Amino acid sequence: MSFFYIKVSLSFHWGYLIRKYTASKTRESYLVPPPTTLIGALAYGYAKLKNLPEEDTGYICYDCSTAERIRKQIISVNTKLLSRIILYADLTRIWWFRKRESIAKMDAVAIGKTYVGKLNTAKDMEVVYVFSNDIKEEEKRNLVKAAYSIIRIGGSHGLVSVIDVDYGTASKLVGENTVHTQFSTWGDIVSVQEEVPLLRELVVDYKRVGKMGDYSGAPYREHLYMYRVDRLEPVKVEVKLEGGALPIKIGDEVVVIERQ
């Protein structure tokens, strides 16, 4: 079994703001861009390339994001951090108008942001998108072009520069029970073999969500990042493969994806 992959190396201009879906007024930010955000970043370039609208008009589903076209094709999204990430929140005054009482009200809420600090490398993050190798060659070329067109992660002010794009065929590793990796993966398909405090975040499971952009009642799942929260640094970690885990080789690196 083989896969088609695209690996995008990114440099952040300052960081990003990716709001968590909570009921609180406080607007927390994810420490690391979740898979749904990274799918949306690729979908932006794809839509511009193919002159598609922001909302789908019935090609896949009615009243859904054009990013749904990308989600339907993706097998896995994995992230490798290469820089320090720091969560910061500042108090921001917000205003709103209550029409029934005809009064304006004010409050102060914490707006979370994630700042990226350099660690002697031009790259801050690498993102691997894994697809079936059966997709058409023209579609592969379009996806690669879309990867070069990524300009932001999260909100419009989360600007990024694409440093490099690598793509090709990845094959699965056979007979491996443990592997060393720096790329993120689902926390329930591996077990960490070292006593290190790694970053874990609950994110929307993009494989089981109804459609992109509609996350009300969406299933959440733990995503494991190879990043030490005590030292604030990325690391390579040995993990044991549990049921559902499939290791694949991308260049000299190993990425653990979920078995289809």
N, C-alpha and C positions, 0 to 999 in steps of 0.2 A: 504494500500500500504506500502511495506517495501523495504528497501535498504540495500545493503552490503557496509560497510565502512571500510576504513583502515586509522588509525590516526598515523602519524609518528612524533615523537619528535626528533628534531635535535639540535645539538650544532655545531656552526661554529668555525673553527680554527682561523679565523681572519675576514672574511667577504666574499665578492664575487664581481665579475665584470660581469654584464649582460648588454650587449650593446643594446641600443635602435636602432631601424631601422629608421635612418634619412639620409638625403642627405648631412648633414654637415660633414666636416672633423673631427670636435670635436666628440669624442666617449663618449657620455653620458652613464651612468649606471642607471638602474632602482634602486629605493630605496628598493623595495621589489621584490623578484623573482616573475615574472608574471606566470600565470597558465601554459602557454606553456613550460616554463623552468622547472616547477615542474613535468609536464607530461614527459618531456625528462629525468629528473632525475630518475623517476620510470622505464622508458623504458630501461634505461641502464642496470639495474639489471635484468630486464625481458629478455632482449636479451642475456645477459651472461648466465642466467639460462637455456634458451632454445637453446643456441648455434646458435643464429640468426645473420645474417650480419647487418652492420650498415644501409645499404640500402635495402629496400624491393625488392624482385625479382618477384613480381606479385601476392603475396598472397592476398593483398588488392588493391594495385595500383602499377604501374611501376614507377621506378625512384622516390621513396619517402622514407622518413625516416621510420625505423622500429617502431618508436614511434607512427606511425599512427595506429598500432594495439591497443595501449593503448587508444589513443584518441577516437577511435570508441566505446570503452566500457564505457568511463567515462561519468558520468552525471554531476558531479560538482567537482571543486577543490577550497578549501577554506583554508585560512591561518590565523593563530593567532600568532601575534608577542608577544614575552616575554622579549625582550631586546631592548635597544636603538639602533637606526640605524643612521649613520652619512655619508652623501655624501661628498666625497673628490675627487679632481682632481689634477693631477700633469702634468707638461709639459714634453712631451717625444719627443725626436728627431726621426724623421722617414726619411728614404731614399727611393728613387725609381729611376729607370733607364728608360729614354725615348729613346726607340730604334731608332725612326726616326731621332732625332737630335744627337744620340750617346752621350748623356750627362747624368750625374747623378745629381739629385736634392735633396734638403733637406728642411724640414719644421719642425715646432714644433707644436704639437697638444696637447690638453688637454685630458687626459685619465681618465675617471671617474671610481671611485671604491666606494663601500659601505662597511664601517667598522661597525662591530657589537660590542657594548659595553655591558658588563654583568650587570644584575640587580638582583644580589643575587639569581640566579637560574642556575641550570646546563643546562636547556633547553633554547634555544634562539628562537625557532620557532616550532609551531605545524602545520602540514599540514594534512588536511582531504581529502581523495579521496573517492568519492561516486560513486557506481556502482549499476546497477540493481541487485536485489537479485535473479534474474532468471539465472545468469551465472552459469556454471557448478562448482561443488565442487572442481574439480581438478584445474580449472582456478583460483578459489579463493585462493587456496593454493599457486599457482605460483605467484600470485600478492602479497601475504603476504611475500613470500620469497624475491621477488624483492624489497619490501619496506625495508627489512633488509639489502639489498645490495646497498642502496644509498650511494655513496661515495663523490659526489661533486654536487654543485649547480652552474649552469652557466659554466664558463671556467674551464679548468683543474686544476687551482690553487685555486678554490673556494671549498676547502676541508671541509667536514662535518663529524661528527660522529653521528650515529643513537643511541639515548639514549634509546628509547622505541618504540615499535610498538603495537598498540591496534587495534583490529578488531572485527567485529560482525555485528549484524542487527540493523538498525536504522528505526524507524517508524515516520510517520509524526504527527505533532501536529494539532489537530482539534479545530476549534473555537477560535483561537488566532488572534487578530488584531495587537497587538504589542508584541514584544519579546525583551529580553536583550541578547546580544551576544558579543563575543570578536572576532569572526571569520569574515573574509572579505566576501564580496558578491558583486554582480553587483550593481552599483550605481543607476540604473534605476528601480529596483524592490523594493526598500525600501526608506523611507524618515526618516532622523534622527530627533528624538524628542527632542534633547538637543542642546543648542547653544555651540557646541564645534568644533574647527577647526580640522577636520579629514583629514588624508592623502587620496588623490584620484589620481590615475594614469590611463592614457590611455594605454590599453594593447590590444593585438590581441585577438579577440573573437574566441577562439579555437573551439567553436561549429559551427561556420559559415565560417571557413577558408577552402580553397580548400583542402590543405593537410599540414601536419606538415613540417616545414622548408621552405615552399614557402610562404612568407608573402608579396610579391609584390602585391599591390592592396587589401590586406586583410582588412576586416572591423575591426575598432578599437572601443573599448567600455570602459566606465569608470568603474574601479574597486575600491571599497570603502574599506579602511582598518581601523580597530578600533585602531587608533594610533594618538595621539594628536601631531600635528606638532609644537605647541607652547611650550609644556613641554617635547617633545621628549620621550613620554612614552605610552605604550599600555594601553587601557582602555576598560571597558565593557560599551556598549552603548545601549540605548533603541531605537529601530527602529520600524516604522510603516510599515506593509506589504502592498505593492501595488500589482497591478495586475501582475501575473506571479511569485510571491514569494511563496515559500513553506518552512515552518519551519520544521526541523526534529530534533529529540532528539538523541544525541550521548552521552551516559553516563549521566552525570549531566549537560551537556552543550547543547545549542541550536545553530544549524547552519542553515542559510537561503540559500536555493538553488533555482535555477530557475525551475519553474514548466515545466514538459515535455509535 
